[in-house]
Amino acid sequence: MQQIVVALSPFTLRSRSLAISHRGLGLDRGLEPGEHLVLHDPVTDEHFTAVVSDIAFELADTSYRIEIGTRITAAEAAECVEPRGDDPWLTTPDIVALLAVLRRGERDVAAALADLRAR
């Protein structure tokens, strides 16, 4: 899992969403839709889970919309970004990723139900 270092404003934390620039952050590779990340705010020294929710390609740059997940400890962040071996057991990053998928699925189901009720 990749770690992104970026300052998070109070508004960004309230909205739980962030737009980042590939060139602006000097990323070494492109991010994929649905990819799980760790965000580190160097100002507050806080860590958060995150997922790439949208990608916009422009002529000179690529921008990503990142959904901010839960706050995690520095130890959990370190565990998330270190390479995995061939261990068959679920790790904390695995569980965090599964919970993020579950949360998105729950929102999708709620939106679909609201759409059906509106008809």
Sequence and secondary structure as in RCSB ss.txt:
>XXXX:A:sequence
MQQIVVALSPFTLRSRSLAISHRGLGLDRGLEPGEHLVLHDPVTDEHFTAVVSDIAFELADTSYRIEIGTRITAA
EAAECVEPRGDDPWLTTPDIVALLAVLRRGERDVAAALADLRAR
>XXXX:A:secstr
 EEEE    HHHHHHTEEEEEHHHHT SS   TT EEEEEETTTTEEEEEEEEEEEE SS EEEEEEEEEEE HH
HHHHHHS   S  S  HHHHHHHHHHHHHHHHHHHHHHHHHHH 
